[in-house]
Amino acid sequence: MNKNLKKLGERIKELREKAGYTQPQFGQKLGTLKIVKIENGEIDLPFTALLEISEKLGVSVSVLLSAFWFLFK
């Protein structure tokens, strides 16, 4: 498992929980049942999926990707 995908999945989970969605609710909102795999870092997401996830969570892509800011310091 790719550690970056795992970190991204953890960030998505954190933001999903903060927004008050359960996994099934958020999966339904996204139109996918793969939210568990996304949060476990088992799926490599295209940028368009990141845009959709951030939109559904009501955050910017930069907030979604803030788990990776340490890479740019």
C-alpha positions in Angstrom: 0.0 0.0 0.0 1.3 3.4 -0.9 1.9 5.5 2.2 0.8 8.7 0.4 -2.5 7.2 -0.6 -3.0 6.0 3.0 -2.3 9.6 4.2 -4.8 11.0 1.7 -7.4 8.5 2.7 -6.9 9.4 6.4 -7.4 13.1 5.5 -10.5 12.3 3.5 -11.9 10.3 6.5 -11.0 13.2 8.9 -12.8 15.7 6.8 -15.8 13.4 6.2 -16.3 12.9 9.9 -15.9 16.6 10.5 -18.6 17.2 7.9 -20.9 14.7 9.8 -21.1 12.0 7.2 -21.0 8.3 7.8 -19.1 6.2 5.2 -22.4 5.0 3.6 -23.8 8.5 3.5 -20.7 10.0 1.9 -20.4 7.1 -0.5 -23.9 7.7 -1.6 -23.2 11.4 -2.0 -20.2 10.6 -4.2 -22.1 7.9 -6.1 -19.5 5.2 -5.1 -19.4 2.4 -2.7 -15.6 2.5 -2.7 -15.3 5.1 0.1 -13.8 2.4 2.5 -11.1 1.6 -0.1 -10.5 5.3 -0.7 -10.1 6.0 3.1 -7.8 2.9 3.4 -5.6 4.2 0.6 -6.3 1.3 -1.7 -7.4 3.4 -4.6 -5.3 5.8 -6.6 -7.6 8.8 -7.2 -7.5 11.0 -10.3 -7.5 14.7 -9.8 -11.1 14.9 -10.9 -12.1 12.6 -8.1 -10.2 14.9 -5.6 -12.2 17.9 -7.0 -15.5 16.0 -6.5 -14.6 14.9 -3.0 -13.5 18.3 -1.9 -16.7 19.9 -3.4 -18.9 17.4 -1.6 -17.0 18.0 1.7 -17.3 21.8 1.2 -13.5 22.4 1.3 -10.9 23.4 -1.2 -8.6 20.9 -2.8 -5.7 22.6 -0.9 -7.5 21.8 2.4 -7.9 18.2 1.2 -4.2 17.9 0.3 -3.0 19.8 3.4 -1.8 16.4 4.7 1.1 16.8 2.3 2.3 20.3 3.0 5.3 18.9 4.8 6.6 17.8 1.4 7.0 21.4 0.3 8.9 22.8 3.3 
